[in-house]
Each structure stands twice: as C-alpha cells, then as structure tokens.
Amino acid sequence: MYSLENLNNYEGHKDYWNPDLYDKKHSFVSEYGNNLIELLKPQNDENILDLGCGTGDLAHQIYQQCPNVVGIDKSNQMVNQANEKYPYISFSTQDIIDFSYSESFDAIFSNATMHWIKQPKKALENIYKSLKPGGRFVAEFGGKHNVQTITDEVIHQIQEENINYDSKHFPWYFPSIGEYTTLMERMGFTVTFAEYFDRPTPLIGEEGLNNWIQMFSNEIFESLNENTKQNIIKNTENNLKSVLHDGETWRADYKRIRVVGIK
C-alpha cells in the first residue's frame, strides 16, 4: 500500500474544524461526493490521493474499489477522526501548498476542498507534479457566487455591529469555471470535463443555518468575541429565514464546479 507515513505533520495554522459537528450535522458534504467517485472511476491497481479527506468517508468509499488510497487534510482534528474511523487507510495532516510527491499518483480526487485554498496556482502546480503522466485530477468545489446569500448577510451583520469587515478573513476562493479551467490549462492539464451548476443544499434541523455558519465560517469571526459572534449569527438567521427556509428546512445556496484534468 502507498503510504504517507514519512511526511511531517503540517503545523503553524489555526485548526477551526470540529469533526464531531461535521460528521453529525454536515454528512451531506461526503454524501454529495459519492457520485463524484463515479466520475473518478477508481481502478483496483491504482494509487489514489484523496485531497482534503476530512473525516475519511469518501476515502473509505474509494477504498472499496481501490485499496491503495491515501488521504491528506490540513486539519489535524479531522485527520485524527479519519484515522479512528478507518484505521486501515493511511491519513496524514498535510497542506497541498507544501505537498510534493513527484509522479506518485494515478489520480488525485478532491471533494469540497479546492475552494478553501487561496493559492490555487500553487495547489494546481503541486497536484500536477504529484500525478503520473496520464494521471487525472477529479474535483468538485464551490464556484462563483457559492453561498453568497449567506456570506453577504453575515458580512452585512458584521458591519451593522460597527465593525470594519476585513476581506482577508473571507476563508474561501470561489472562481468562475472559466477562471479555474484556464488556470488548470496553464499548469499543463488537458481539461476533459468541466461543469458549473446550482445545488441548493438542505441543512439538517432547525439549527441548520446556525450549525453551517459555526462549522464553516469561523475565520470570518476571528477577531470578534463570542457574544458578538452569536449576535451576528442570530441576526443572520432572522434576516434569511424568509429567503432560505421553506417552512421546514434551511437550504444553502450552493454553486458547484466539477472538473477533470489529465496530465
């Protein structure tokens, strides 16, 4: 089995991720990634990297078809949970920006991760270097205008608190499909598939929006005290209930990009 055991743990960044909240209330992230595996078409004899593996659910799905799968994630807490859930798969705490394995993988798979990487050129460069000739990069992530209804309202509520919002705390990179595929081509990929689509996403329970903000948006609140943060979240919920709640379920305004690139 291909192993990452010799790689050093990535350190020096703040780990906002809550693996228990992720597994209990945000399992849809992995569930929506299941048909991305169909696009990947893993083969039994391949070496595959799950980039941004989270708590390991999709690596586990890939493992059913390809035992030589390994996973990396920037969050040590998520990786620890993945190792506990699936001890037969090798998971490692790594940042793709610092990752360099020359021509090691037949495929690199990534679900809901690339929009967290604000250095897309460097990430794609390292992905390209890590693939064998003819290897493929298969990914889905947030595209232009992803969750914009939510993030616009959160930023508005921060400003309503007379706080100067600093865009450097916006944790995501949401490119257009043209922007991202052009960047892939410049890195050397042949883009064989690219799709941009709406995917309104149900959030679990009456606290669905609150939980989503708590799970994914902590960097926006980095310099704020807890009381201010909770007040912003509450006001965001109140203002968006008529927009994103249908009387039974919260639905986040997801916009997704899917791509396949061949080295």
C-alpha positions in Angstrom: 0.0 0.0 0.0 1.2 3.5 -0.8 1.9 5.4 2.4 2.4 9.0 3.6 3.8 7.9 6.9 7.1 9.7 6.3 5.6 13.1 5.8 5.7 15.5 8.6 2.5 16.8 10.2 1.5 20.3 9.0 1.8 22.8 11.8 1.6 26.5 12.3 -2.1 27.2 11.4 -5.2 27.5 13.4 -7.4 24.5 13.2 -11.1 25.6 13.2 -12.6 22.3 12.3 -15.0 20.4 14.6 -15.0 16.8 13.3 -18.0 15.7 15.5 -20.2 18.6 14.3 -19.0 17.8 10.7 -20.0 14.1 11.0 -23.3 14.6 12.8 -24.7 17.7 11.0 -22.7 18.0 7.7 -22.5 14.5 6.4 -24.1 15.8 3.2 -20.6 17.0 2.2 -19.5 13.4 1.8 -22.9 12.2 0.5 -22.9 14.6 -2.4 -19.3 13.4 -3.2 -20.4 9.8 -3.7 -21.3 10.4 -7.4 -18.0 12.3 -7.9 -16.4 8.9 -7.2 -18.3 7.6 -10.3 -16.6 10.3 -12.3 -13.2 9.2 -10.8 -13.8 5.5 -11.8 -11.1 4.2 -9.4 -9.3 1.0 -10.5 -8.1 -1.7 -8.2 -4.4 -1.3 -9.1 -4.2 2.5 -8.9 -2.6 4.8 -6.3 -5.1 7.5 -5.5 -4.8 10.5 -3.2 -7.9 11.9 -1.5 -7.0 15.6 -1.2 -9.0 17.3 1.7 -10.1 13.9 3.0 -12.0 15.3 6.0 -13.0 12.5 8.4 -12.4 9.9 5.7 -15.8 8.9 4.4 -15.0 9.3 0.7 -11.6 7.7 1.0 -13.4 4.8 2.6 -15.8 4.6 -0.4 -12.8 4.7 -2.8 -11.1 2.0 -0.8 -13.9 -0.4 -1.7 -12.6 -0.3 -5.3 -9.0 0.7 -4.8 -7.1 -0.3 -1.7 -4.2 1.9 -2.5 -5.9 5.1 -1.5 -4.4 7.6 1.0 -5.8 10.9 2.4 -4.4 14.2 3.4 -6.1 17.1 5.1 -4.9 20.4 6.6 -6.9 19.8 9.8 -5.2 17.6 12.3 -8.5 17.2 14.1 -10.3 15.9 11.0 -7.4 13.5 10.2 -7.4 12.1 13.8 -11.1 11.3 13.4 -10.5 9.7 10.0 -7.8 7.5 11.5 -10.1 6.4 14.2 -12.9 5.6 11.8 -10.8 3.9 9.1 -7.5 2.7 10.6 -6.8 0.5 7.5 -6.4 3.7 5.4 -3.3 6.0 5.7 -4.3 9.5 6.5 -1.9 12.4 7.1 -2.1 16.0 8.2 -0.7 18.0 5.2 -1.2 21.2 3.3 -1.3 20.8 -0.5 0.7 24.1 -0.8 3.6 22.3 0.9 2.9 18.9 -0.7 5.3 17.5 -3.3 5.4 13.9 -4.3 6.8 13.5 -7.8 4.7 11.4 -10.2 3.3 9.3 -7.4 -0.4 9.0 -8.1 -2.6 7.7 -10.9 -5.4 10.0 -9.7 -6.0 12.8 -7.2 -9.5 13.2 -6.0 -10.9 16.2 -4.1 -14.4 17.0 -2.9 -15.3 20.3 -1.3 -11.7 21.3 -0.7 -10.3 23.5 -3.5 -12.4 26.5 -2.5 -10.5 26.6 0.8 -7.2 27.0 -1.0 -6.5 30.7 -1.7 -3.3 29.9 -3.6 -4.9 27.9 -6.5 -2.0 28.2 -8.8 0.4 26.7 -6.3 -2.1 24.0 -5.4 -2.6 23.0 -9.0 1.1 23.0 -9.7 1.7 20.6 -6.8 -1.2 18.4 -7.9 0.2 18.3 -11.4 3.7 17.3 -10.2 2.3 14.6 -7.9 0.4 12.9 -10.8 2.0 10.2 -13.0 1.9 11.0 -16.8 -1.6 10.4 -17.9 -2.9 10.7 -14.4 -6.1 12.6 -13.6 -7.3 15.3 -11.3 -11.0 14.9 -10.4 -12.6 17.6 -8.2 -15.7 19.3 -7.1 -15.8 22.6 -5.1 -17.6 25.8 -4.6 -17.8 28.1 -7.7 -18.6 31.7 -8.3 -21.5 33.0 -6.1 -21.4 29.9 -3.9 -23.3 30.5 -0.6 -23.3 34.2 -1.5 -26.7 34.9 0.1 -25.3 33.6 3.4 -21.9 35.3 3.3 -23.3 38.6 2.1 -25.7 38.7 5.1 -23.0 37.6 7.6 -20.8 40.5 6.3 -23.7 42.9 6.5 -24.4 41.9 10.1 -20.7 42.4 11.0 -20.9 45.9 9.6 -24.2 46.5 11.4 -22.2 45.9 14.6 -20.0 48.9 13.6 -17.1 46.5 12.9 -14.9 47.1 9.9 -15.0 43.9 7.9 -11.6 42.9 6.5 -11.9 40.8 3.3 -8.7 38.9 4.3 -10.9 37.0 6.8 -13.1 35.6 4.0 -12.0 32.0 4.1 -12.8 30.9 0.5 -11.8 31.1 -3.1 -14.9 30.8 -5.4 -13.7 31.1 -9.0 -15.7 31.1 -12.2 -15.5 27.9 -14.3 -13.6 29.8 -17.0 -11.1 31.2 -14.5 -10.4 27.8 -13.0 -10.2 25.7 -16.1 -7.9 28.4 -17.7 -5.6 28.1 -14.7 -5.6 24.3 -15.0 -4.6 24.5 -18.6 -1.8 26.9 -17.8 -0.5 24.4 -15.3 -0.4 21.8 -18.1 -3.7 19.9 -17.6 -5.9 18.9 -20.5 -9.4 19.7 -19.2 -11.7 16.9 -20.4 -14.7 17.8 -18.3 -16.0 21.0 -16.6 -19.4 21.8 -15.2 -20.9 24.6 -13.2 -24.3 24.0 -11.5 -26.7 25.1 -8.8 -27.1 22.7 -5.9 -29.5 24.1 -3.2 -28.4 22.1 -0.2 -30.6 21.1 2.7 -29.1 21.8 6.1 -30.1 19.4 9.0 -32.6 20.6 11.6 -34.0 23.9 12.7 -30.4 25.0 13.7 -29.2 24.1 10.2 -28.0 27.5 9.2 -26.5 28.2 12.6 -24.6 25.0 12.5 -23.4 25.7 9.0 -22.0 29.1 10.0 -20.4 27.6 13.1 -18.8 24.8 11.1 -17.5 26.7 8.1 -17.3 30.4 8.8 -15.1 30.7 11.9 -12.4 32.6 10.2 -14.8 35.5 9.4 -15.3 35.9 13.2 -11.6 35.5 14.1 -11.2 38.9 15.8 -14.7 39.0 17.4 -15.7 38.0 20.9 -18.2 35.1 21.3 -21.2 37.3 22.3 -20.7 39.5 19.2 -20.3 36.4 17.0 -23.5 34.8 18.3 -25.5 38.0 17.9 -24.3 38.3 14.2 -25.3 34.6 13.6 -28.8 35.2 15.2 -29.4 38.3 13.1 -28.3 36.5 10.0 -30.7 33.7 10.7 -33.6 36.1 11.3 -32.9 38.0 8.1 -32.5 34.9 5.9 -35.4 32.8 7.2 -37.8 34.2 4.6 -35.2 33.6 1.9 -33.5 30.2 2.7 -36.1 28.5 4.9 -39.1 26.9 3.2 -41.1 26.4 6.5 -39.4 23.0 7.2 -35.8 23.1 6.0 -32.9 25.5 5.6 -31.3 25.4 2.1 -27.9 26.8 1.4 -27.4 28.4 -2.0 -24.6 26.2 -3.2 -23.0 26.7 -6.6 -20.6 24.0 -7.6 -17.8 23.3 -10.1 -16.7 19.9 -11.3 -13.6 19.3 -13.3 -11.5 16.5 -14.7 -8.0 17.3 -15.8 -5.4 14.9 -17.4 -1.7 15.3 -17.0 
